[in-house]
C-alpha cells in the first residue's frame, strides 16, 4: 500500500513525529510513505489571519523538517518503508511566489497543492463553520472549483489534494454539480497534474472520500492520473481506508496509480500497491 499524504506535529494541528509515522506505516503494511507537512505561510497572510499560524509550520522550521524526514527515511530503510520528502502548499494566487521560492530550496519528491482559503476564510476549519451561512452554496462551489483549477494550472504542484474539500461539512448546493466536475477534470488534465484519492473525507462530516465518485469518474475519463493519501494527522491514521481508496479507483475505471520520486511520476498497477 502507498500513502502519499500525512502530517506530523510540525503543522501545528497534527501529532506525532516523522519516525512515529514511519513505524506506523511499517505496522499497517504501507510500504511507500509521503510525509507532507504544510509549507510555511507568508508573513502577509499571517498578519492578516493570525489564526493561520495553527495551519502550517513556521518558516524557521522548514530546514529542520527536511532533515527530520531524511532521518525518518534512514529508519524506513531499516524497517521496509520508503519515505518520500513531500510538502503540501496552499496554492492560492496570493501565495504562488512565496511557495515557488520555498520549493526551490529543497529536493522534494512530491508536492501536493490544495486550497484551504477563500479570501481570508479557512473554510475547512471547524471553528469557522458558521461562515458558510454567509454564502450561497452554488456561488461557493463555483468559487472553490475556480481556485482549485487555478492551483492546478499554477505549475507548483504535482498532485491536487482533496480536490472537492469544499464538501467537508456536507455543504452541497441544491443544484447539479456535474458541470463543475467535468470542467475541473478537463482542466487538471490540461495542467498535467495528478489527483489524490484522499480517505480523510470518510472521517469528516461529509462521510465520503475526496473526490466524490462522480468526480473521480470524470477525472479518469479526462485521463488525470491518481494517487492515494490518508491525510493522517496522527500516526494511527496512516494507511486509513486504503483498500476503500483502491476500490474507489477501480469503480471509477482506474487501473493504476502514480508515485512521485524527485517530482517524477512512476505508474504502478493497482494490483501492485
C-alpha positions as CSV (number, residue, x, y, z in Angstrom):
1,X,0.0,0.0,0.0
2,X,1.0,3.6,-0.5
3,X,0.2,6.7,1.5
4,X,1.4,10.0,0.0
5,X,-0.2,12.4,2.4
6,X,0.5,12.5,6.1
7,X,1.2,15.3,8.6
8,X,3.4,15.5,11.7
9,X,3.3,17.7,14.7
10,X,5.1,20.4,12.8
11,X,2.0,21.5,11.0
12,X,0.6,22.6,14.4
13,X,-2.7,20.8,14.0
14,X,-1.5,17.2,14.0
15,X,0.5,15.0,16.3
16,X,3.4,12.5,16.1
17,X,7.0,12.7,14.8
18,X,8.2,11.6,11.4
19,X,9.7,8.4,13.0
20,X,6.4,7.5,14.6
21,X,4.7,7.8,11.2
22,X,7.3,5.5,9.6
23,X,6.8,2.9,12.3
24,X,3.1,3.1,12.0
25,X,3.4,2.6,8.2
26,X,5.5,-0.5,8.8
27,X,3.0,-1.9,11.2
28,X,0.0,-1.4,8.8
29,X,1.6,-2.5,5.5
30,X,2.3,0.9,3.9
31,X,5.5,0.5,2.0
32,X,5.7,3.9,0.4
33,X,5.0,6.9,2.7
34,X,5.0,10.5,1.7
35,X,5.4,12.9,4.6
36,X,3.7,16.1,3.5
37,X,3.5,18.8,6.2
38,X,2.2,22.2,5.3
39,X,4.6,24.6,3.7
40,X,5.1,27.8,5.8
41,X,2.6,30.5,5.0
42,X,3.8,34.0,4.0
43,X,4.0,36.8,6.6
44,X,1.4,38.9,4.7
45,X,-1.2,36.2,5.2
46,X,-0.2,35.5,8.8
47,X,-0.5,39.2,9.6
48,X,-4.0,39.3,8.1
49,X,-5.2,36.0,9.5
50,X,-3.4,35.4,12.9
51,X,-5.1,32.1,13.4
52,X,-3.4,30.7,10.3
53,X,-0.3,30.2,12.5
54,X,-2.0,27.0,13.5
55,X,-2.3,25.8,9.9
56,X,1.4,25.3,8.9
57,X,4.9,25.1,10.3
58,X,6.8,28.3,10.9
59,X,9.3,29.4,8.3
60,X,12.2,28.8,10.6
61,X,11.4,25.1,10.8
62,X,11.4,24.2,7.1
63,X,15.0,23.2,7.1
64,X,14.6,21.2,10.3
65,X,11.6,19.4,8.8
66,X,13.6,18.4,5.7
67,X,16.3,17.0,7.9
68,X,13.8,15.2,10.1
69,X,12.2,13.5,7.2
70,X,15.6,12.5,5.9
71,X,16.4,10.8,9.2
72,X,13.0,9.1,9.1
73,X,14.0,7.8,5.7
74,X,17.0,6.2,7.2
75,X,14.7,4.4,9.7
76,X,12.4,3.4,6.9
77,X,15.3,1.8,5.1
78,X,15.8,-0.4,8.1
79,X,12.2,-1.5,8.6
80,X,11.0,-1.7,5.0
81,X,9.3,1.7,4.4
82,X,10.3,4.0,1.6
83,X,10.0,7.6,2.8
84,X,9.4,10.4,0.4
85,X,10.1,14.0,1.2
86,X,6.8,15.8,0.5
87,X,5.1,19.1,1.2
88,X,1.6,20.5,1.0
89,X,1.2,24.0,-0.3
90,X,-1.8,26.3,-0.1
91,X,-2.0,27.1,-3.8
92,X,-4.0,30.3,-4.0
93,X,-2.8,33.2,-6.1
94,X,-1.5,35.3,-3.2
95,X,0.9,32.5,-2.2
96,X,2.3,31.5,-5.5
97,X,5.5,33.5,-5.5
98,X,6.2,32.6,-1.8
99,X,5.6,28.9,-2.4
100,X,7.7,28.8,-5.6
101,X,10.7,30.3,-3.8
102,X,10.5,27.9,-0.8
103,X,10.0,24.9,-3.1
104,X,13.3,25.8,-4.9
105,X,15.3,25.4,-1.7
106,X,14.8,21.7,-1.1
107,X,14.7,18.4,-3.0
108,X,11.1,17.5,-2.6
109,X,9.8,14.2,-4.0
110,X,6.2,15.2,-4.2
111,X,4.3,18.5,-3.8
112,X,0.6,18.5,-3.0
113,X,-1.4,21.5,-4.0
114,X,-4.5,22.4,-2.1
115,X,-7.0,25.2,-1.5
116,X,-8.0,25.9,2.1
117,X,-8.7,29.6,1.9
118,X,-11.4,31.6,0.2
119,X,-10.2,35.2,0.7
120,X,-9.5,35.4,4.4
121,X,-11.6,32.4,5.4
122,X,-10.1,29.0,6.1
123,X,-13.3,27.2,5.1
124,X,-12.3,23.8,6.3
125,X,-11.6,25.0,9.9
126,X,-14.5,23.6,12.1
127,X,-14.2,26.7,14.3
128,X,-15.2,28.8,11.3
129,X,-18.1,26.7,10.0
130,X,-20.6,29.5,10.8
131,X,-19.3,31.5,7.8
132,X,-20.9,29.0,5.4
133,X,-24.2,30.9,6.2
134,X,-22.7,33.9,4.5
135,X,-22.6,32.1,1.2
136,X,-24.9,30.9,-1.5
137,X,-23.6,27.4,-1.8
138,X,-23.7,27.4,-5.6
139,X,-21.5,30.5,-5.6
140,X,-19.2,29.0,-3.0
141,X,-18.7,25.8,-5.0
142,X,-18.1,27.8,-8.2
143,X,-15.5,29.9,-6.4
144,X,-13.8,27.0,-4.8
145,X,-13.6,25.0,-8.0
146,X,-12.2,28.1,-9.8
147,X,-9.5,28.4,-7.2
148,X,-8.7,24.7,-7.3
149,X,-8.3,24.8,-11.1
150,X,-6.1,27.9,-10.9
151,X,-3.9,26.0,-8.3
152,X,-3.6,23.1,-10.8
153,X,-2.6,25.5,-13.5
154,X,0.0,27.3,-11.4
155,X,2.6,24.6,-12.1
156,X,3.6,24.5,-8.5
157,X,2.1,21.1,-7.5
158,X,2.4,17.6,-8.7
159,X,-0.9,16.4,-7.1
160,X,-4.1,18.2,-6.3
161,X,-5.1,17.2,-2.8
162,X,-8.6,16.6,-1.6
163,X,-10.0,18.1,-4.8
164,X,-13.5,18.7,-3.5
165,X,-12.6,19.7,0.0
166,X,-15.5,22.3,-0.1
167,X,-17.9,19.4,0.7
168,X,-16.1,18.7,4.0
169,X,-19.0,19.8,6.3
170,X,-21.6,18.3,4.0
171,X,-22.4,21.7,2.5
172,X,-23.7,20.8,-1.0
173,X,-25.5,23.0,-3.5
174,X,-29.1,22.0,-4.2
175,X,-28.4,22.0,-8.0
176,X,-26.3,19.7,-10.1
177,X,-22.5,20.0,-9.9
178,X,-21.6,17.7,-12.8
179,X,-20.5,20.6,-14.9
180,X,-18.0,21.6,-12.3
181,X,-16.6,18.1,-12.2
182,X,-16.3,17.8,-15.9
183,X,-14.7,21.2,-16.4
184,X,-12.3,20.6,-13.5
185,X,-11.3,17.2,-14.8
186,X,-10.5,18.6,-18.2
187,X,-8.6,21.5,-16.6
188,X,-6.5,19.2,-14.4
189,X,-5.7,17.0,-17.4
190,X,-4.5,20.1,-19.4
191,X,-2.4,21.2,-16.4
192,X,-0.7,17.9,-16.3
193,X,-1.3,17.2,-12.6
194,X,-2.5,14.1,-10.8
195,X,-5.4,13.9,-8.3
196,X,-5.3,12.4,-4.9
197,X,-7.8,9.9,-3.6
198,X,-7.9,11.1,-0.1
199,X,-9.6,8.9,2.5
200,X,-9.8,11.6,5.2
201,X,-13.3,12.6,4.0
202,X,-14.5,9.3,5.5
203,X,-13.5,10.7,8.9
204,X,-15.2,14.1,8.3
205,X,-18.9,15.2,8.3
206,X,-19.2,14.6,4.6
207,X,-18.5,10.9,5.2
208,X,-17.1,10.4,1.7
209,X,-13.7,10.0,0.0
210,X,-12.3,13.0,-1.8
211,X,-13.1,13.3,-4.7
212,X,-16.7,12.1,-4.9
213,X,-17.3,9.0,-7.1
214,X,-18.9,11.0,-9.9
215,X,-16.0,13.5,-9.9
216,X,-13.4,10.6,-9.8
217,X,-15.1,9.1,-12.9
218,X,-14.8,12.4,-14.7
219,X,-11.1,12.6,-13.7
220,X,-10.5,9.1,-15.1
221,X,-12.4,10.0,-18.3
222,X,-10.2,13.0,-18.8
223,X,-7.0,11.0,-18.2
224,X,-5.9,12.5,-14.9
225,X,-3.5,10.2,-13.0
226,X,-4.4,9.4,-9.4
227,X,-2.6,8.6,-6.2
228,X,-3.6,7.7,-2.7
229,X,-3.3,9.5,0.6
230,X,-4.8,9.2,4.1
231,X,-4.2,12.8,5.1
232,X,-3.3,11.3,8.5
233,X,-2.9,13.8,11.3
234,X,-1.9,11.1,13.8
235,X,0.2,8.0,13.3
236,X,-2.8,5.8,13.9
237,X,-4.4,7.1,10.7
238,X,-1.6,6.1,8.4
239,X,-3.0,4.0,5.6
240,X,-6.5,4.5,6.8
241,X,-9.2,3.1,4.5
242,X,-6.5,2.3,1.9
243,X,-8.4,-0.6,0.5
244,X,-11.5,1.6,0.1
245,X,-9.4,4.0,-1.8
246,X,-8.3,1.3,-4.2
247,X,-12.0,0.2,-4.6
248,X,-13.0,3.8,-5.4
249,X,-10.3,3.9,-8.0
250,X,-11.4,0.6,-9.5
251,X,-15.0,1.7,-9.5
252,X,-14.0,4.9,-11.4
253,X,-12.2,2.8,-14.0
254,X,-8.6,3.4,-12.9
255,X,-6.1,0.5,-13.3
256,X,-3.0,2.2,-11.9
257,X,-1.8,5.0,-9.6
258,X,1.3,7.2,-9.7
259,X,4.1,7.6,-7.1
260,X,6.4,10.6,-7.2
261,X,10.1,10.5,-6.6
262,X,12.1,13.7,-7.1
263,X,8.9,15.1,-8.7
264,X,8.8,12.5,-11.4
265,X,5.7,10.3,-11.7
266,X,6.0,6.5,-11.9
267,X,3.0,4.5,-12.8
268,X,2.1,1.4,-10.6
269,X,-0.6,-1.0,-11.2
270,X,-3.4,-1.0,-8.6
271,X,-2.8,-4.7,-8.1
272,X,0.8,-3.9,-7.0
273,X,0.1,-1.4,-4.3
